[in-house]
Amino acid sequence: MNKSGIAAICFFCIALFLLACEKDKCITPEEKPERILVLITDFAPDSDVVIRFTGRVLSEFSDISVEYIQARPHSIKESAYIVQSAVESYPSGTFFTAIVEPDAADARMIFEIPTDKTILIPDNGLASRLFHSTAPNDIFKVENASVLNGLDPVDLTFAEIYTEATCSMLAGTPLAEFGGVLSDPVKWDIQDAARMGDIIQGEILFSDNFGNCITNITDSLLTGFSQQSLLQVCADSDSFYVTLGSNYASVPVGENVAFVNSTRRLELAVNNDALTQRYQIGAGTPILIEPTTVRIGILQYNNSSISDAIVVGMKLRLDELGLDEQSNTIFIERSAMGDATVLPGLIDEMVTTGIDVLVPVSTPASQAAVQHAPSSVPIIFTYVTDPASAGILDQRDDVTGLSDAINYSQYLQFVKRLLPSLTIAGRIYSEHESNAVFAQSQLVALGPIFGIEWKSATVTGIGGVPAAYQQIRDQGIGAIVIVDDNTMSLAMPTLVSLALSDTLIVVGQARDHVRDGALASVSVSNEKLAVKTAEVVMSIIRGMDPDFISIQRFDTDVIAVNTQTAEMLNYTFPADILEDAQYIYP
């Protein structure tokens, strides 16, 4: 190819390149506006106020980009943090118009801050946090007609005042022309975060849309506070407990938690719920936080092995949950020693001593608790057979608990597995315990279905057991059945001794009965009962409403047998019962 041909090709390629560049230039988007106006308001984006405001600004200023930030409706204190955060976050040269006026009748002001940002805002405290963190230059009132399109402010709506004043601000009108100097803008006192020993003071900066409360307490103030420690938060008229964790899931759903969030501030929250709905707390609320000691009242009707085991198991689980007697928990314990008449006085003693929650163990203790404990003390009953028939559920608010009630049909199925030919059985029960009376009614009702006739005697205390035994012994009974009875649980060793002397079988309803000499038992798991009692106690300490916690019940599936008693009775356990037994004594 000759030189002229090569030149022609080169010229053609250059022409194509220039044409492509010209096309690229044609489709390149217009440059973005050079200036930013941030509108912070509790009016929605589709409201008439925001639409007209934005349309007017964009019509007059092609170099302006309007960015919208939703403020908290009708809440000056919640919105004040949003204003501060926005002003601190946007670049130099940004303009801000804040419109949060619950009564639409506040004065307005305008000022600049040293970082070359201009703020138009109502004089109603909305700028309090901004003033606390940044010293503004001179503050001017927005009152002169010259910056309001020549109109008297009294003739304008609040929305028109903001629109006209914003246009004057963007047009570069000197701030001194907006009005006179404002020397005393409205602002509220802000409590800076500080630590005095183990006590931290601060306040709520704002609450988010989930109801979580973000404080001004930074992570540096929490040095030495260990994870899972229990903290007390005092906020105005409310006082509550939180566990210091690492996130919302550090506690079960519905419980109070505190943790350092992504902004390195302490956040107070409820896992999967709203703290602001649970307590009277929100932006501007001053708070005090400190490690604390919780006081748990435990009231026993008597000290039967079952009742004592439940208390021990509950304490062990509470220790695992972070409540231990060595650091943050005091147990105030009382026992009526089987005398129901002293229960009210014992409750008064505990309340006077000071308790955060009350845990009555057994039906009689729980009945006394709901009748005599003040409404300010939440009640978590446990080891109660039938709380409804015992009148525990309809006495007052802030009550929940756990039932040890067996499934009576399943219980009698077990008795018939144990003693297939049993047709007449004896019952000794306490006539003063509603749980025992309820159990008696259930067994009598189910007797015909299982081919069992009942011979019964009642007692008022342990001392009456020998006489009651003599009353039923000679009525042709093949076994004695003890179910849901605190008095008879305590008297089990006495009853077993009497029965063994006559080669008579005793079937119980707790493995402690079997350990005390009964031949066998089937029951709910008292270990599970104790563990769940502790977990409910912890839930209530961490803010859950007892009235929203369902009464918990358990399966009747724990079999215990006593091989030594079987040998003394010349009894052989069916193979399937030995195979299913979880506990074999001795």
C-alpha positions as CSV (number, residue, x, y, z in Angstrom):
1,M,0.0,0.0,0.0
2,N,1.4,3.4,-0.9
3,K,1.8,6.3,1.5
4,S,-1.4,8.1,0.3
5,G,-3.4,5.0,1.1
6,I,-2.0,4.7,4.5
7,A,-2.7,8.4,5.2
8,A,-6.3,8.0,4.1
9,I,-6.8,5.1,6.4
10,C,-5.2,7.1,9.3
11,F,-7.4,10.1,8.6
12,F,-10.5,7.8,8.6
13,C,-9.6,6.2,11.9
14,I,-9.0,9.6,13.5
15,A,-12.4,10.8,12.2
16,L,-14.1,7.8,13.7
17,F,-12.4,8.4,17.1
18,L,-13.4,12.0,17.2
19,L,-17.0,11.1,16.2
20,A,-17.1,8.6,19.0
21,C,-15.8,11.1,21.5
22,E,-18.4,13.6,20.4
23,K,-21.1,11.0,20.8
24,D,-19.8,10.1,24.3
25,K,-19.9,13.8,25.1
26,C,-23.5,14.0,24.0
27,I,-24.7,11.1,26.2
28,T,-22.7,12.0,29.3
29,P,-25.1,12.9,32.1
30,E,-25.2,16.6,33.1
31,E,-23.0,17.4,36.0
32,K,-24.5,16.9,39.4
33,P,-25.6,20.1,41.3
34,E,-22.7,21.6,43.1
35,R,-24.5,22.5,46.4
36,I,-26.5,20.4,48.9
37,L,-29.6,21.3,50.9
38,V,-30.6,18.9,53.6
39,L,-34.2,19.0,54.6
40,I,-34.9,17.5,58.0
41,T,-38.5,17.3,58.9
42,D,-41.2,15.1,60.5
43,F,-43.4,15.7,57.4
44,A,-43.5,12.7,55.1
45,P,-41.8,12.9,51.7
46,D,-45.2,12.8,50.0
47,S,-46.7,15.6,52.1
48,D,-47.9,18.8,50.6
49,V,-45.3,20.7,52.7
50,V,-42.3,18.7,51.4
51,I,-43.5,18.6,47.8
52,R,-44.1,22.3,47.6
53,F,-40.9,23.2,49.4
54,T,-38.7,20.9,47.3
55,G,-40.4,22.0,44.0
56,R,-39.8,25.7,44.8
57,V,-36.1,25.2,45.7
58,L,-35.4,23.1,42.6
59,S,-37.2,25.5,40.4
60,E,-35.1,28.5,41.5
61,F,-31.7,26.8,42.1
62,S,-30.5,24.4,39.4
63,D,-27.2,23.9,41.3
64,I,-29.0,22.6,44.4
65,S,-29.6,19.0,45.3
66,V,-32.2,18.5,48.0
67,E,-31.7,15.5,50.4
68,Y,-34.6,14.5,52.7
69,I,-34.2,13.1,56.2
70,Q,-37.2,11.9,58.2
71,A,-37.4,13.3,61.7
72,R,-39.3,11.7,64.6
73,P,-42.9,13.0,64.3
74,H,-43.8,15.6,67.0
75,S,-40.6,14.8,69.0
76,I,-38.2,17.7,69.3
77,K,-35.8,15.8,71.6
78,E,-35.7,12.7,69.4
79,S,-35.2,14.9,66.3
80,A,-32.5,17.0,67.9
81,Y,-30.0,14.1,67.7
82,I,-30.9,13.7,64.0
83,V,-30.1,17.3,63.4
84,Q,-26.8,17.1,65.2
85,S,-25.8,13.9,63.4
86,A,-26.7,15.3,60.0
87,V,-24.9,18.6,60.5
88,E,-21.8,16.8,61.7
89,S,-21.8,14.2,58.9
90,Y,-22.4,16.3,55.7
91,P,-19.5,18.2,54.0
92,S,-18.6,21.8,54.4
93,G,-20.8,24.2,52.4
94,T,-24.0,22.2,53.1
95,F,-27.2,24.0,53.9
96,F,-29.8,22.7,56.3
97,T,-33.4,23.5,56.8
98,A,-35.0,21.7,59.8
99,I,-38.8,21.8,60.2
100,V,-40.0,20.1,63.4
101,E,-42.6,22.2,65.0
102,P,-45.3,20.3,66.9
103,D,-47.4,23.4,67.3
104,A,-46.4,25.2,64.1
105,A,-46.0,28.4,66.0
106,D,-42.3,28.6,67.0
107,A,-39.9,31.4,66.2
108,R,-37.2,30.6,63.7
109,M,-33.5,31.3,63.6
110,I,-30.5,31.0,61.2
111,F,-26.8,30.7,61.9
112,E,-23.5,29.3,60.6
113,I,-21.0,27.1,62.3
114,P,-17.3,27.2,61.8
115,T,-17.3,24.3,59.3
116,D,-19.0,26.5,56.8
117,K,-22.5,25.1,57.2
118,T,-25.7,27.1,57.4
119,I,-28.7,26.0,59.4
120,L,-32.2,27.3,59.3
121,I,-34.1,25.9,62.3
122,P,-37.0,26.6,64.7
123,D,-36.1,28.2,68.0
124,N,-37.7,25.4,70.1
125,G,-34.8,23.4,71.4
126,L,-34.3,21.4,68.2
127,A,-30.7,22.8,68.0
128,S,-29.8,21.9,71.6
129,R,-27.6,19.0,70.9
130,L,-25.9,20.9,68.0
131,F,-25.2,23.9,70.3
132,H,-23.8,21.5,73.0
133,S,-21.3,20.0,70.5
134,T,-20.6,23.0,68.3
135,A,-20.3,26.7,69.1
136,P,-22.2,28.6,66.4
137,N,-21.4,32.0,65.0
138,D,-23.9,34.8,65.6
139,I,-27.5,33.5,65.6
140,F,-30.1,35.7,63.9
141,K,-33.9,35.7,64.1
142,V,-35.9,35.0,60.9
143,E,-38.3,37.9,61.0
144,N,-37.6,40.5,58.3
145,A,-39.9,40.7,55.3
146,S,-37.0,41.3,53.0
147,V,-35.9,37.6,53.3
148,L,-39.6,36.4,53.0
149,N,-40.2,37.7,49.5
150,G,-41.3,41.0,50.9
151,L,-44.1,39.5,53.0
152,D,-44.8,40.0,56.7
153,P,-44.2,36.8,58.6
154,V,-47.6,37.1,60.3
155,D,-49.3,36.8,56.9
156,L,-47.5,33.6,56.1
157,T,-47.9,29.9,57.1
158,F,-45.0,28.3,58.9
159,A,-44.3,26.3,55.7
160,E,-44.2,29.4,53.6
161,I,-41.8,31.1,56.1
162,Y,-39.4,28.1,55.8
163,T,-39.7,28.1,52.0
164,E,-39.0,31.8,51.5
165,A,-36.3,31.9,54.1
166,T,-34.6,28.9,52.6
167,C,-34.6,30.5,49.2
168,S,-33.0,33.6,50.7
169,M,-30.4,31.5,52.4
170,L,-29.5,29.7,49.1
171,A,-29.4,33.0,47.3
172,G,-26.6,34.1,49.6
173,T,-28.4,36.7,51.6
174,P,-26.2,37.9,54.5
175,L,-27.5,36.3,57.7
176,A,-27.7,39.7,59.4
177,E,-30.5,40.7,57.0
178,F,-32.8,37.9,58.3
179,G,-33.4,39.7,61.6
180,G,-31.9,40.8,64.9
181,V,-29.3,38.9,66.9
182,L,-30.8,36.1,69.0
183,S,-28.8,35.9,72.2
184,D,-30.7,33.3,74.2
185,P,-32.0,30.5,71.9
186,V,-34.2,27.8,73.5
187,K,-32.2,24.8,74.6
188,W,-32.5,22.2,77.3
189,D,-29.8,20.9,79.7
190,I,-27.9,18.0,78.4
191,Q,-26.3,15.5,80.8
192,D,-22.8,14.6,79.6
193,A,-21.7,11.0,80.2
194,A,-19.4,10.5,83.1
195,R,-18.3,7.8,85.5
196,M,-17.9,8.0,89.3
197,G,-16.6,4.7,90.6
198,D,-19.0,2.1,89.3
199,I,-21.8,4.5,88.6
200,I,-22.2,5.9,85.1
201,Q,-24.4,8.9,84.3
202,G,-25.6,9.8,80.9
203,E,-28.7,10.2,78.9
204,I,-30.6,8.8,76.0
205,L,-29.5,10.4,72.7
206,F,-32.4,9.0,70.7
207,S,-34.5,5.9,70.2
208,D,-34.6,4.2,66.8
209,N,-37.6,3.0,64.9
210,F,-37.4,-0.4,66.7
211,G,-37.7,1.3,70.1
212,N,-34.0,0.7,71.1
213,C,-32.4,3.5,73.1
214,I,-28.9,4.8,72.2
215,T,-27.1,6.6,75.0
216,N,-24.3,9.0,75.0
217,I,-22.2,6.5,77.2
218,T,-19.2,5.4,75.2
219,D,-17.4,2.1,75.5
220,S,-14.4,3.7,77.3
221,L,-16.7,4.4,80.3
222,L,-17.5,0.7,80.6
223,T,-14.0,-0.5,81.3
224,G,-14.0,-3.2,83.9
225,F,-17.7,-4.1,83.4
226,S,-17.8,-7.8,82.5
227,Q,-20.0,-9.4,80.0
228,Q,-23.2,-11.0,81.4
229,S,-23.1,-8.7,84.4
230,L,-26.4,-7.4,85.7
231,L,-26.8,-3.7,85.6
232,Q,-29.5,-1.5,87.1
233,V,-30.8,1.4,84.9
234,C,-32.5,4.3,86.7
235,A,-34.3,6.6,84.3
236,D,-36.6,9.3,85.7
237,S,-39.5,7.3,87.4
238,D,-38.5,4.0,85.9
239,S,-35.9,1.6,87.2
240,F,-35.0,-1.7,85.5
241,Y,-32.4,-4.4,85.1
242,V,-30.4,-5.3,82.0
243,T,-27.7,-7.8,81.2
244,L,-24.6,-6.4,79.6
245,G,-24.1,-8.5,76.5
246,S,-22.6,-8.2,73.0
247,N,-25.8,-7.9,70.9
248,Y,-29.5,-8.3,71.1
249,A,-29.3,-12.1,71.2
250,S,-27.2,-12.1,74.4
251,V,-30.6,-12.6,76.2
252,P,-33.7,-14.6,75.2
253,V,-36.4,-12.9,73.2
254,G,-38.4,-10.3,75.2
255,E,-35.7,-9.6,77.8
256,N,-33.7,-6.4,78.5
257,V,-30.1,-6.2,77.3
258,A,-27.4,-3.5,77.0
259,F,-24.4,-3.6,74.6
260,V,-21.9,-1.4,72.9
261,N,-23.2,-0.8,69.3
262,S,-21.4,0.0,66.1
263,T,-21.1,3.7,67.1
264,R,-19.2,2.6,70.2
265,R,-22.1,3.8,72.4
266,L,-24.1,1.9,74.9
267,E,-27.5,0.8,73.6
268,L,-30.4,-0.3,75.8
269,A,-32.8,-2.6,74.2
270,V,-35.3,-5.5,74.4
271,N,-34.5,-8.5,72.3
272,N,-37.1,-8.5,69.5
273,D,-39.3,-5.8,71.3
274,A,-39.3,-2.1,72.1
275,L,-37.7,-0.7,75.2
276,T,-39.6,2.6,74.7
277,Q,-42.9,0.8,75.0
278,R,-41.9,-1.1,78.1
279,Y,-40.6,2.0,80.0
280,Q,-41.2,5.8,80.0
281,I,-37.9,6.5,78.4
282,G,-36.7,8.3,75.3
283,A,-34.5,11.0,73.9
284,G,-33.2,13.4,76.6
285,T,-34.0,11.0,79.5
286,P,-31.2,11.2,82.0
287,I,-30.0,7.8,83.2
288,L,-27.8,6.3,85.9
289,I,-26.3,2.8,85.3
290,E,-24.5,0.7,87.9
291,P,-23.8,-3.0,88.8
292,T,-26.5,-4.1,91.1
293,T,-27.6,-6.8,93.5
294,V,-31.0,-8.4,92.9
295,R,-33.1,-9.7,95.9
296,I,-35.1,-12.8,95.3
297,G,-37.7,-13.9,97.9
298,I,-38.3,-17.7,98.2
299,L,-41.3,-18.9,100.3
300,Q,-41.7,-22.6,101.1
301,Y,-44.8,-24.1,102.7
302,N,-42.6,-26.9,104.2
303,N,-39.2,-28.4,103.6
304,S,-40.1,-31.6,102.0
305,S,-37.3,-33.2,99.9
306,I,-39.2,-32.2,96.7
307,S,-39.6,-28.6,97.7
308,D,-36.0,-28.3,98.9
309,A,-34.7,-29.9,95.7
310,I,-36.6,-27.5,93.5
311,V,-35.1,-24.5,95.4
312,V,-31.6,-26.0,95.1
313,G,-32.1,-26.6,91.4
314,M,-33.5,-23.2,90.8
315,K,-30.5,-21.5,92.5
316,L,-28.0,-23.6,90.4
317,R,-29.7,-22.5,87.2
318,L,-29.8,-18.9,88.3
319,D,-26.1,-19.1,88.9
320,E,-25.6,-20.3,85.3
321,L,-27.7,-17.4,84.1
322,G,-25.5,-14.9,85.9
323,L,-27.2,-14.5,89.3
324,D,-25.0,-15.9,92.0
325,E,-24.8,-15.2,95.7
326,Q,-21.1,-14.3,95.6
327,S,-21.6,-11.2,93.5
328,N,-25.0,-10.0,92.6
329,T,-27.8,-12.0,94.2
330,I,-29.3,-12.2,97.7
331,F,-31.9,-14.9,98.5
332,I,-34.4,-14.0,101.2
333,E,-35.8,-17.4,102.2
334,R,-38.6,-18.3,104.6
335,S,-40.4,-21.6,105.4
336,A,-43.8,-22.0,107.1
337,M,-42.7,-25.5,108.3
338,G,-46.1,-26.8,107.3
339,D,-48.1,-24.2,109.2
340,A,-50.2,-22.1,106.7
341,T,-51.2,-19.6,109.3
342,V,-47.7,-18.1,109.5
343,L,-47.4,-17.5,105.7
344,P,-48.8,-14.0,105.7
345,G,-46.3,-12.9,108.4
346,L,-43.4,-14.4,106.5
347,I,-44.4,-12.6,103.4
348,D,-44.5,-9.3,105.3
349,E,-41.0,-10.0,106.6
350,M,-39.6,-10.5,103.2
351,V,-41.3,-7.5,101.7
352,T,-40.0,-5.3,104.6
353,T,-36.5,-6.7,104.0
354,G,-36.9,-5.8,100.3
355,I,-37.3,-8.2,97.4
356,D,-37.5,-7.7,93.7
357,V,-39.5,-10.9,93.0
358,L,-41.2,-13.5,95.1
359,V,-41.0,-17.2,94.3
360,P,-43.6,-19.2,96.4
361,V,-42.9,-23.0,96.3
362,S,-46.1,-25.1,96.6
363,T,-49.8,-24.3,96.4
364,P,-50.3,-23.0,100.0
365,A,-47.4,-20.7,99.7
366,S,-48.6,-19.4,96.4
367,Q,-52.1,-18.8,97.6
368,A,-50.7,-16.7,100.5
369,A,-48.4,-14.8,98.1
370,V,-51.1,-13.6,95.7
371,Q,-53.3,-12.5,98.7
372,H,-50.7,-10.7,100.8
373,A,-47.7,-9.6,98.6
374,P,-47.9,-6.0,97.4
375,S,-48.7,-5.5,93.7
376,S,-45.3,-4.0,93.2
377,V,-43.6,-7.4,93.7
378,P,-44.0,-9.8,90.8
379,I,-44.8,-13.4,91.7
380,I,-43.5,-16.5,90.0
381,F,-45.1,-19.5,91.7
382,T,-43.8,-23.1,91.3
383,Y,-44.6,-26.6,92.3
384,V,-48.3,-25.8,92.1
385,T,-50.6,-28.6,90.9
386,D,-53.6,-26.6,89.6
387,P,-53.2,-22.8,89.9
388,A,-56.7,-22.1,88.5
389,S,-58.7,-24.2,91.0
390,A,-56.4,-22.9,93.8
391,G,-57.5,-19.3,93.0
392,I,-53.9,-18.2,92.3
393,L,-54.6,-16.7,88.8
394,D,-57.4,-14.4,89.5
395,Q,-56.2,-12.4,92.5
396,R,-53.9,-9.8,91.0
397,D,-51.7,-8.8,88.1
398,D,-48.0,-9.6,87.7
399,V,-48.4,-13.4,88.4
400,T,-47.1,-16.3,86.4
401,G,-45.6,-19.7,87.2
402,L,-45.1,-23.3,86.7
403,S,-47.3,-26.3,87.4
404,D,-46.0,-29.7,88.5
405,A,-49.4,-31.3,87.7
406,I,-49.2,-34.8,86.4
407,N,-51.5,-36.1,83.7
408,Y,-53.7,-38.2,86.0
409,S,-54.8,-40.5,83.2
410,Q,-51.1,-41.3,82.4
411,Y,-50.4,-41.7,86.1
412,L,-53.1,-44.3,86.5
413,Q,-51.9,-46.1,83.4
414,F,-48.6,-46.4,85.1
415,V,-50.2,-47.7,88.3
416,K,-51.9,-50.4,86.3
417,R,-48.7,-51.3,84.6
418,L,-47.1,-51.7,88.0
419,L,-50.1,-53.5,89.6
420,P,-52.4,-54.9,86.8
421,S,-54.7,-56.7,89.3
422,L,-55.2,-53.6,91.6
423,T,-58.9,-53.0,92.1
424,I,-59.0,-51.2,95.5
425,A,-56.5,-48.5,96.4
426,G,-56.0,-46.3,99.4
427,R,-55.6,-42.5,99.5
428,I,-54.4,-40.3,102.3
429,Y,-54.5,-36.6,101.5
430,S,-54.4,-33.2,103.2
431,E,-57.8,-31.7,103.3
432,H,-56.3,-28.2,103.7
433,E,-54.3,-28.3,100.5
434,S,-56.3,-27.4,97.4
435,N,-53.8,-29.2,95.2
436,A,-54.4,-32.4,97.2
437,V,-58.1,-32.0,97.1
438,F,-57.9,-31.4,93.3
439,A,-55.8,-34.5,92.8
440,Q,-58.4,-36.5,94.8
441,S,-61.2,-35.3,92.6
442,Q,-59.3,-36.3,89.5
443,L,-58.4,-39.8,90.7
444,V,-62.0,-40.5,91.9
445,A,-63.3,-39.4,88.5
446,L,-60.9,-41.6,86.6
447,G,-61.3,-44.6,89.0
448,P,-64.1,-46.4,87.1
449,I,-62.2,-46.1,83.8
450,F,-59.3,-48.0,85.3
451,G,-61.3,-50.3,87.4
452,I,-60.1,-48.8,90.7
453,E,-62.2,-48.2,93.8
454,W,-60.8,-45.6,96.3
455,K,-60.7,-45.8,100.1
456,S,-59.7,-42.4,101.4
457,A,-58.7,-40.7,104.6
458,T,-57.7,-37.1,105.3
459,V,-55.2,-35.4,107.5
460,T,-54.6,-31.9,108.7
461,G,-50.9,-32.4,109.4
462,I,-48.1,-35.0,109.6
463,G,-49.2,-36.0,113.0
464,G,-52.5,-37.4,111.7
465,V,-50.8,-39.9,109.2
466,P,-50.7,-43.0,111.5
467,A,-54.4,-42.7,112.4
468,A,-55.4,-42.1,108.7
469,Y,-53.3,-45.2,107.7
470,Q,-55.1,-47.3,110.3
471,Q,-58.4,-46.1,108.9
472,I,-57.8,-47.4,105.4
473,R,-55.4,-50.3,106.1
474,D,-58.2,-52.9,106.8
475,Q,-60.5,-51.9,103.8
476,G,-59.0,-54.4,101.4
477,I,-56.7,-52.0,99.7
478,G,-53.9,-53.4,97.5
479,A,-51.8,-50.2,97.5
480,I,-51.7,-46.7,98.8
481,V,-51.4,-43.9,96.2
482,I,-49.9,-40.5,97.1
483,V,-50.2,-37.7,94.6
484,D,-49.8,-33.9,94.6
485,D,-49.7,-33.4,98.4
486,N,-47.1,-31.4,100.3
487,T,-48.0,-32.8,103.7
488,M,-47.8,-36.4,102.6
489,S,-44.6,-35.7,100.7
490,L,-43.1,-34.6,104.0
491,A,-44.7,-37.6,105.8
492,M,-43.5,-40.2,103.2
493,P,-40.9,-41.9,105.5
494,T,-43.5,-42.3,108.2
495,L,-46.1,-43.7,105.8
496,V,-43.7,-46.1,104.1
497,S,-42.6,-47.5,107.5
498,L,-46.2,-48.2,108.4
499,A,-47.0,-49.8,105.1
500,L,-43.9,-52.0,105.0
501,S,-44.8,-53.4,108.4
502,D,-48.0,-54.7,106.7
503,T,-46.3,-55.6,103.4
504,L,-48.4,-52.9,101.7
505,I,-47.2,-51.1,98.6
506,V,-47.0,-47.3,98.4
507,V,-46.9,-45.7,95.0
508,G,-45.8,-42.1,94.9
509,Q,-45.6,-39.2,92.5
510,A,-42.0,-38.0,92.8
511,R,-38.6,-39.7,92.8
512,D,-38.1,-38.3,96.3
513,H,-41.0,-40.4,97.4
514,V,-39.2,-43.5,96.0
515,R,-35.9,-42.5,97.6
516,D,-37.9,-42.3,100.9
517,G,-39.1,-45.9,100.4
518,A,-42.1,-45.9,98.0
519,L,-42.1,-48.8,95.6
520,A,-42.3,-46.6,92.4
521,S,-43.4,-43.3,91.0
522,V,-44.1,-41.5,87.7
523,S,-44.0,-37.7,87.6
524,V,-43.0,-34.6,85.8
525,S,-39.3,-33.8,86.0
526,N,-38.7,-31.7,89.1
527,E,-35.3,-30.9,87.6
528,K,-36.9,-29.4,84.6
529,L,-39.4,-27.6,86.9
530,A,-36.5,-26.1,88.9
531,V,-34.6,-25.1,85.8
532,K,-37.6,-23.4,84.1
533,T,-38.5,-21.7,87.3
534,A,-35.1,-20.0,87.3
535,E,-35.4,-19.0,83.7
536,V,-38.8,-17.4,84.3
537,V,-37.4,-15.6,87.3
538,M,-34.6,-14.3,85.2
539,S,-36.9,-13.2,82.4
540,I,-39.0,-11.2,84.8
541,I,-35.9,-9.6,86.4
542,R,-34.9,-8.6,82.8
543,G,-38.2,-6.8,82.2
544,M,-40.7,-9.3,80.9
545,D,-44.3,-8.8,82.0
546,P,-45.4,-11.9,84.1
547,D,-48.9,-11.6,82.8
548,F,-47.6,-12.3,79.2
549,I,-45.8,-15.5,80.3
550,S,-47.9,-18.6,80.0
551,I,-48.2,-21.0,82.8
552,Q,-45.7,-23.8,82.1
553,R,-46.5,-27.5,82.4
554,F,-44.5,-30.7,81.8
555,D,-44.9,-34.2,80.6
556,T,-45.6,-37.1,83.0
557,D,-42.7,-39.3,82.0
558,V,-40.2,-39.7,84.8
559,I,-40.2,-43.1,86.3
560,A,-38.4,-44.0,89.5
561,V,-38.3,-47.4,91.3
562,N,-36.9,-48.7,94.5
563,T,-35.4,-52.2,94.2
564,Q,-34.8,-52.6,97.9
565,T,-38.4,-51.9,98.7
566,A,-39.4,-54.3,96.0
567,E,-37.3,-57.0,97.7
568,M,-38.8,-56.3,101.1
569,L,-42.3,-56.6,99.5
570,N,-41.3,-59.7,97.5
571,Y,-42.3,-57.8,94.4
572,T,-40.8,-58.2,90.9
573,F,-40.8,-55.2,88.6
574,P,-42.1,-55.8,85.0
575,A,-39.1,-55.7,82.6
576,D,-40.6,-52.8,80.6
577,I,-40.8,-50.6,83.8
578,L,-37.2,-51.3,84.7
579,E,-36.2,-50.5,81.2
580,D,-38.1,-47.2,81.2
581,A,-37.0,-46.1,84.7
582,Q,-34.8,-43.0,84.8
583,Y,-34.0,-43.5,88.5
584,I,-33.4,-46.7,90.4
585,Y,-32.9,-46.6,94.2
586,P,-31.1,-47.2,96.4
